[in-house]
Amino acid sequence: MTANLLTHRAEGSPTAPPLLLGPSLGTSYALWDRTAPELSTSHRVVRWNLPGHGGSPAGAIGPGATVADLAALVLELADSLGIGRFAYAGVSLGGAVGLHLAVHHPERLSSLAVICSSAHFGGAKPWEERAELVRREGLGPVVATADARWFTAGFTVPELVEDHRDADPGAYAACCDALAAFDIRDRLASITVPTLLIAGREDPATPPAHLREIADAVRGATLVEIPGASHLAPAQCPEAVLTALRAHFSGDARRGMEVRRQVLGDAHVDRAQARQSPFTARFQDFISRYAWGEIWTDTTLTRRERSMITLTALVAHGHHDELAMHVRAARRGGLTPEEIGAVLLQTAVYCGVPAANAAFAVAQRVLAEETADGDGSPSHAPDRPPARGSARGRPTGG
């Protein structure tokens, strides 16, 4: 571990898709306290602190620092954690770091969310003046105006104001230098990663027009404006920000739905979606995102091999409704009736003869339906009623 490694907090499964969260100037990773726990249910979330903030080494940057310097520190952190490619979301200065990564290191980003930020921050002079003020008088004068710059009237997050007060003045001023020098407008069109822009309607520091400028330049970008939100939207309007981020970072769910349809067929998936209710919606999302979006898309095993393994597991546990569905999926994936029979015969040895006997009966019925179609293709007839002993009305897991 290097002496300049940024302090950070990791949440979620270490095997989940990585998501790095960047802070605004003057804050710590506490900015994400009301959103990171929810994001960590589907991602390996790593939130980091700027130099001189939240315990990060102040000496990691110095006078004349640039956003490129901060981006290099973020990549160094990712490398130290064994993270190659990652999704990224950042607020204000943290968003500028994300834009720099998207332009100069696109191979490291899978997707990007830029929150209450800009491709330029109003010219160099205001930031040069703030850096000079902080170097001369410390952070007192800027802390006194933090609430007005960060939140709408009457709202505050005392912990974030305290983080601002505790930051190292030299490192804070160096971050001001980075904002003064940042202007990436002429490179926005080169950004190719999926990009989301989130603007606070009441943000005086980076008004919605700044985010619209990025959205207009980045091909395929999406812009979300949050009413009532000022500059630190994740702290003031966490649910709105969380909803937008979930929708943007749900690539596994979209990819999973594609694979689910390829393996199980449109007819089955359409039926499952039609039966979806508010009660089962999260389960269906879980299936699409995790089972199909992460496991079935892993290229370590072929789909034929996965079908064989799945059939065996379903036989072992007596999940006959799911077994019928995956016999159809196995045929759609190219397994012959003889190969399916060989898999079931194998289960007789390791799962027991009674389990295999029931499985052969299920498979024989499915294969007979296929033959009855007359074209050699898997049947797309509606699912049969649940077998005796199965849970009626349960959501379809496949």
C-alpha positions as CSV (number, residue, x, y, z in Angstrom):
1,M,0.0,0.0,0.0
2,T,1.4,3.4,-1.0
3,A,1.6,6.3,1.3
4,N,-0.7,8.3,-0.9
5,L,-3.5,5.7,-1.2
6,L,-6.9,7.4,-0.7
7,T,-9.0,6.4,2.3
8,H,-12.1,4.6,1.3
9,R,-15.0,2.4,2.4
10,A,-16.0,-0.8,0.6
11,E,-19.5,-2.3,0.9
12,G,-21.3,-5.2,-0.8
13,S,-20.2,-8.5,-2.1
14,P,-16.5,-8.5,-3.3
15,T,-17.7,-10.6,-6.3
16,A,-20.4,-8.1,-7.4
17,P,-19.8,-5.6,-10.2
18,P,-17.6,-2.8,-8.8
19,L,-19.0,0.8,-8.5
20,L,-16.8,3.6,-7.3
21,L,-18.4,6.7,-5.8
22,G,-16.6,10.1,-5.7
23,P,-17.3,13.0,-3.4
24,S,-17.7,16.8,-3.7
25,L,-15.0,19.2,-2.6
26,G,-15.2,19.7,1.2
27,T,-17.1,16.5,1.9
28,S,-16.1,12.9,2.7
29,Y,-17.6,9.6,1.6
30,A,-20.3,10.3,4.2
31,L,-21.9,12.2,1.3
32,W,-23.1,8.7,0.1
33,D,-24.4,7.5,3.5
34,R,-28.0,7.5,2.4
35,T,-27.4,5.8,-1.0
36,A,-24.4,3.6,-0.8
37,P,-26.0,0.9,1.4
38,E,-28.8,0.4,-1.1
39,L,-26.4,0.4,-4.1
40,S,-24.3,-2.2,-2.3
41,T,-27.1,-4.8,-2.6
42,S,-26.2,-5.2,-6.3
43,H,-22.6,-3.8,-6.5
44,R,-19.3,-3.8,-4.8
45,V,-19.4,-0.2,-3.8
46,V,-16.2,1.6,-3.0
47,R,-16.5,5.3,-1.9
48,W,-13.3,7.3,-1.7
49,N,-12.1,10.5,0.0
50,L,-10.3,13.4,-1.7
51,P,-6.8,14.1,-0.5
52,G,-6.9,15.9,2.9
53,H,-10.5,14.9,3.4
54,G,-11.8,12.1,5.6
55,G,-8.3,10.9,6.5
56,S,-6.9,10.7,3.0
57,P,-3.3,11.9,2.9
58,A,-3.1,15.6,2.3
59,G,0.3,15.2,0.6
60,A,-1.2,13.2,-2.2
61,I,-1.6,16.5,-4.2
62,G,-0.1,19.9,-3.9
63,P,-0.4,23.4,-5.4
64,G,-1.2,23.3,-9.1
65,A,-2.9,20.0,-8.8
66,T,-5.2,18.9,-11.7
67,V,-8.2,16.6,-12.1
68,A,-5.9,14.3,-13.9
69,D,-3.9,13.9,-10.7
70,L,-7.0,13.0,-8.8
71,A,-8.1,10.5,-11.4
72,A,-4.7,8.9,-11.2
73,L,-5.2,8.5,-7.5
74,V,-8.6,6.9,-8.1
75,L,-7.1,4.4,-10.6
76,E,-4.3,3.6,-8.1
77,L,-7.0,2.9,-5.5
78,A,-8.9,0.6,-7.9
79,D,-5.7,-1.2,-8.8
80,S,-4.9,-1.8,-5.1
81,L,-8.3,-3.4,-4.7
82,G,-7.9,-5.6,-7.7
83,I,-10.6,-3.7,-9.6
84,G,-10.0,-3.5,-13.4
85,R,-13.2,-2.1,-15.0
86,F,-15.8,-0.4,-12.9
87,A,-18.9,1.8,-13.0
88,Y,-18.4,5.2,-11.6
89,A,-20.6,8.0,-10.1
90,G,-19.3,11.3,-8.7
91,V,-20.6,14.6,-7.4
92,S,-19.2,17.9,-8.4
93,L,-15.3,17.5,-8.3
94,G,-15.9,13.8,-8.1
95,G,-18.0,14.0,-11.2
96,A,-15.2,15.9,-13.0
97,V,-12.9,13.0,-12.1
98,G,-15.5,10.7,-13.8
99,L,-15.5,12.8,-16.9
100,H,-11.7,12.7,-17.1
101,L,-11.7,8.9,-16.7
102,A,-14.3,8.6,-19.5
103,V,-12.2,10.7,-21.9
104,H,-8.7,9.5,-21.0
105,H,-9.3,6.0,-19.6
106,P,-12.5,4.7,-21.2
107,E,-11.2,1.1,-21.0
108,R,-11.6,1.3,-17.2
109,L,-15.2,2.5,-17.1
110,S,-18.3,0.3,-17.8
111,S,-20.7,3.3,-17.2
112,L,-20.6,6.8,-15.8
113,A,-23.0,9.0,-13.7
114,V,-22.1,12.7,-13.3
115,I,-24.0,14.4,-10.5
116,C,-24.3,18.1,-9.9
117,S,-21.1,18.7,-11.8
118,S,-19.8,20.3,-14.9
119,A,-17.4,20.1,-17.8
120,H,-16.0,23.4,-16.6
121,F,-16.6,25.2,-13.3
122,G,-17.1,28.9,-14.2
123,G,-13.6,29.8,-15.2
124,A,-10.3,29.8,-13.2
125,K,-10.6,33.1,-11.3
126,P,-13.2,32.2,-8.7
127,W,-11.3,29.0,-7.8
128,E,-7.9,30.7,-7.7
129,E,-9.4,33.3,-5.4
130,R,-10.9,30.6,-3.1
131,A,-7.6,28.7,-3.1
132,E,-5.7,31.9,-2.1
133,L,-8.3,32.7,0.6
134,V,-8.0,29.2,2.2
135,R,-4.2,29.2,2.1
136,R,-4.3,32.6,3.8
137,E,-7.1,32.3,6.3
138,G,-7.9,28.6,6.5
139,L,-11.3,26.9,5.9
140,G,-13.4,29.1,8.3
141,P,-14.7,31.6,5.6
142,V,-15.8,28.8,3.2
143,V,-17.3,26.6,5.9
144,A,-19.5,29.5,6.9
145,T,-21.1,29.6,3.5
146,A,-21.3,25.8,3.0
147,D,-25.0,25.4,3.6
148,A,-25.9,28.1,1.2
149,R,-23.7,26.6,-1.5
150,W,-24.7,23.0,-0.8
151,F,-28.4,22.9,0.2
152,T,-31.7,24.7,-0.2
153,A,-32.8,27.0,2.6
154,G,-33.5,25.3,5.9
155,F,-31.8,22.0,5.0
156,T,-28.4,20.9,6.2
157,V,-26.4,17.8,7.0
158,P,-24.2,18.6,10.0
159,E,-21.9,15.7,9.5
160,L,-20.9,17.0,6.0
161,V,-20.4,20.5,7.3
162,E,-18.1,19.1,10.0
163,D,-16.2,17.2,7.3
164,H,-15.7,20.5,5.6
165,R,-14.3,22.1,8.7
166,D,-11.9,19.2,9.3
167,A,-10.4,19.1,5.8
168,D,-6.8,20.0,5.4
169,P,-6.6,23.6,4.0
170,G,-3.6,22.9,1.8
171,A,-5.2,19.9,0.1
172,Y,-8.5,21.8,-0.2
173,A,-6.7,24.6,-1.9
174,A,-5.0,22.2,-4.2
175,C,-8.4,20.8,-5.2
176,C,-9.5,24.4,-5.9
177,D,-6.5,24.6,-8.3
178,A,-7.8,21.4,-10.0
179,L,-11.2,22.9,-10.5
180,A,-9.7,26.2,-11.8
181,A,-7.8,24.3,-14.5
182,F,-10.6,21.9,-15.5
183,D,-12.3,22.4,-18.8
184,I,-13.1,19.3,-20.8
185,R,-15.8,20.7,-23.1
186,D,-13.9,20.1,-26.3
187,R,-13.5,16.4,-25.4
188,L,-17.0,15.6,-24.4
189,A,-18.0,14.2,-27.8
190,S,-15.3,11.5,-27.5
191,I,-17.0,9.9,-24.5
192,T,-18.5,6.5,-25.4
193,V,-19.3,4.9,-22.1
194,P,-23.0,4.9,-21.1
195,T,-23.5,8.3,-19.3
196,L,-26.1,9.6,-16.9
197,L,-26.3,13.3,-15.9
198,I,-28.1,14.2,-12.7
199,A,-28.9,17.9,-12.0
200,G,-30.3,19.6,-9.0
201,R,-32.9,22.1,-10.1
202,E,-31.9,24.4,-7.2
203,D,-28.2,24.0,-7.6
204,P,-26.4,27.4,-7.6
205,A,-22.9,25.9,-8.0
206,T,-23.5,23.8,-11.1
207,P,-26.9,24.7,-12.5
208,P,-28.9,22.3,-14.7
209,A,-27.6,24.1,-17.8
210,H,-24.1,22.7,-17.0
211,L,-25.4,19.2,-17.1
212,R,-27.5,19.8,-20.2
213,E,-24.3,21.0,-21.9
214,I,-22.7,17.6,-21.2
215,A,-25.9,15.7,-22.2
216,D,-26.0,17.5,-25.5
217,A,-22.4,16.7,-26.3
218,V,-22.2,13.0,-25.2
219,R,-23.9,10.7,-27.6
220,G,-26.7,8.7,-26.0
221,A,-26.4,10.4,-22.6
222,T,-29.4,10.6,-20.3
223,L,-30.3,13.7,-18.2
224,V,-32.3,13.7,-15.0
225,E,-33.2,16.9,-13.2
226,I,-34.3,16.6,-9.6
227,P,-36.8,19.2,-8.3
228,G,-35.9,20.6,-4.9
229,A,-32.3,19.4,-5.0
230,S,-29.3,21.7,-4.6
231,H,-25.6,20.9,-5.0
232,L,-25.3,17.8,-2.8
233,A,-28.3,15.9,-4.3
234,P,-27.3,12.4,-2.9
235,A,-27.6,13.9,0.7
236,Q,-30.7,16.0,0.1
237,C,-32.7,13.9,-2.2
238,P,-31.3,10.3,-1.8
239,E,-34.3,8.4,-3.1
240,A,-34.5,10.3,-6.3
241,V,-30.7,9.9,-6.9
242,L,-30.9,6.3,-6.0
243,T,-33.7,5.6,-8.4
244,A,-31.8,7.3,-11.3
245,L,-28.6,5.4,-10.5
246,R,-30.3,2.0,-10.2
247,A,-31.9,2.5,-13.6
248,H,-28.6,3.5,-15.1
249,F,-26.4,0.9,-13.6
250,S,-28.8,-2.0,-14.2
251,G,-27.0,-3.2,-17.3
252,D,-26.8,-6.7,-15.8
253,A,-30.6,-6.8,-15.7
254,R,-30.9,-5.8,-19.3
255,R,-28.3,-8.2,-20.4
256,G,-29.8,-10.9,-18.2
257,M,-33.2,-10.4,-19.7
258,E,-31.7,-10.9,-23.2
259,V,-30.0,-14.2,-22.1
260,R,-33.1,-15.3,-20.2
261,R,-35.1,-15.0,-23.4
262,Q,-32.5,-16.8,-25.5
263,V,-32.4,-19.7,-23.1
264,L,-36.0,-20.0,-22.0
265,G,-37.8,-18.5,-25.0
266,D,-39.9,-15.4,-25.3
267,A,-43.2,-17.2,-24.5
268,H,-42.1,-18.3,-21.1
269,V,-40.5,-15.0,-20.2
270,D,-43.6,-13.1,-21.4
271,R,-45.8,-15.2,-19.2
272,A,-43.5,-14.6,-16.2
273,Q,-43.5,-10.9,-16.8
274,A,-47.3,-10.9,-17.2
275,R,-47.7,-12.6,-13.8
276,Q,-45.4,-10.1,-12.2
277,S,-46.9,-8.1,-9.3
278,P,-45.5,-5.4,-7.0
279,F,-44.9,-8.2,-4.5
280,T,-42.8,-10.3,-7.0
281,A,-41.2,-7.4,-8.9
282,R,-37.9,-7.4,-6.9
283,F,-37.6,-11.2,-7.2
284,Q,-38.0,-11.0,-11.0
285,D,-35.4,-8.2,-11.1
286,F,-33.1,-10.4,-9.0
287,I,-33.5,-13.4,-11.3
288,S,-32.8,-11.3,-14.4
289,R,-29.8,-9.4,-12.9
290,Y,-28.1,-12.1,-10.9
291,A,-29.0,-15.5,-12.3
292,W,-29.1,-14.5,-16.0
293,G,-27.1,-11.3,-16.0
294,E,-24.1,-12.6,-14.1
295,I,-24.1,-16.4,-13.9
296,W,-25.5,-17.4,-17.3
297,T,-23.4,-14.7,-19.0
298,D,-20.1,-16.0,-17.6
299,T,-18.2,-17.6,-20.5
300,T,-16.3,-20.0,-18.3
301,L,-18.9,-22.7,-19.1
302,T,-20.9,-23.1,-22.3
303,R,-24.6,-22.8,-22.2
304,R,-24.9,-26.5,-23.0
305,E,-22.8,-27.3,-19.9
306,R,-24.8,-24.9,-17.8
307,S,-28.0,-26.7,-19.0
308,M,-26.7,-30.1,-18.0
309,I,-25.6,-28.8,-14.5
310,T,-29.0,-27.1,-14.1
311,L,-30.9,-30.2,-15.0
312,T,-28.9,-32.2,-12.4
313,A,-29.5,-29.6,-9.6
314,L,-33.2,-29.5,-10.3
315,V,-33.5,-33.3,-10.2
316,A,-31.6,-33.4,-6.9
317,H,-34.0,-31.0,-5.3
318,G,-37.2,-32.3,-6.9
319,H,-38.0,-29.0,-8.6
320,H,-40.2,-30.6,-11.3
321,D,-41.8,-27.5,-12.6
322,E,-38.5,-25.8,-13.1
323,L,-37.1,-29.1,-14.5
324,A,-39.7,-29.1,-17.3
325,M,-38.9,-25.6,-18.1
326,H,-35.2,-26.3,-18.3
327,V,-35.7,-29.5,-20.4
328,R,-37.3,-27.2,-23.0
329,A,-34.4,-24.8,-22.5
330,A,-31.9,-27.6,-23.0
331,R,-33.5,-28.6,-26.3
332,R,-33.5,-24.9,-27.4
333,G,-29.8,-24.8,-26.6
334,G,-29.0,-27.8,-28.8
335,L,-29.0,-30.8,-26.4
336,T,-30.5,-33.9,-28.0
337,P,-33.0,-36.1,-26.3
338,E,-30.3,-38.7,-26.0
339,E,-28.0,-36.2,-24.2
340,I,-30.8,-35.2,-21.8
341,G,-31.4,-38.9,-21.1
342,A,-27.8,-39.4,-20.4
343,V,-27.8,-36.5,-17.9
344,L,-30.8,-38.0,-16.1
345,L,-29.2,-41.4,-16.0
346,Q,-26.2,-39.8,-14.3
347,T,-28.6,-38.4,-11.7
348,A,-29.8,-41.9,-10.9
349,V,-26.3,-42.7,-9.6
350,Y,-25.7,-39.5,-7.6
351,C,-29.2,-38.2,-6.8
352,G,-31.0,-41.5,-6.4
353,V,-33.2,-43.8,-8.5
354,P,-36.6,-42.4,-7.3
355,A,-35.4,-38.8,-8.1
356,A,-34.3,-39.9,-11.6
357,N,-37.5,-41.9,-12.1
358,A,-39.6,-38.7,-11.5
359,A,-37.3,-36.7,-13.7
360,F,-37.5,-39.1,-16.6
361,A,-41.3,-38.8,-16.4
362,V,-41.1,-35.0,-16.5
363,A,-38.6,-35.1,-19.4
364,Q,-40.6,-37.7,-21.3
365,R,-43.7,-35.5,-21.1
366,V,-41.8,-32.4,-22.4
367,L,-40.2,-34.3,-25.2
368,A,-43.5,-35.8,-26.2
369,E,-45.0,-32.3,-26.4
370,E,-42.1,-31.3,-28.6
371,T,-42.8,-34.2,-31.0
372,A,-46.4,-33.4,-31.1
373,D,-45.5,-30.0,-32.5
374,G,-44.3,-31.8,-35.5
375,D,-41.5,-29.5,-36.4
376,G,-38.8,-30.8,-34.0
377,S,-38.7,-27.5,-32.1
378,P,-39.4,-27.2,-28.4
379,S,-43.0,-26.7,-27.4
380,H,-44.2,-23.2,-26.6
381,A,-47.5,-24.4,-25.1
382,P,-48.6,-22.8,-21.8
383,D,-47.0,-24.2,-18.7
384,R,-48.9,-27.2,-17.1
385,P,-50.5,-26.7,-13.7
386,P,-48.2,-27.2,-10.8
387,A,-47.3,-30.8,-9.9
388,R,-48.7,-32.2,-6.7
389,G,-46.7,-30.8,-3.8
390,S,-45.5,-27.7,-5.6
391,A,-46.3,-24.2,-4.4
392,R,-49.3,-22.8,-6.3
393,G,-49.1,-19.2,-7.5
394,R,-45.4,-18.9,-6.7
395,P,-43.3,-16.6,-9.0
396,T,-41.5,-18.4,-11.8
397,G,-37.8,-18.5,-10.9
398,G,-36.4,-19.0,-14.3
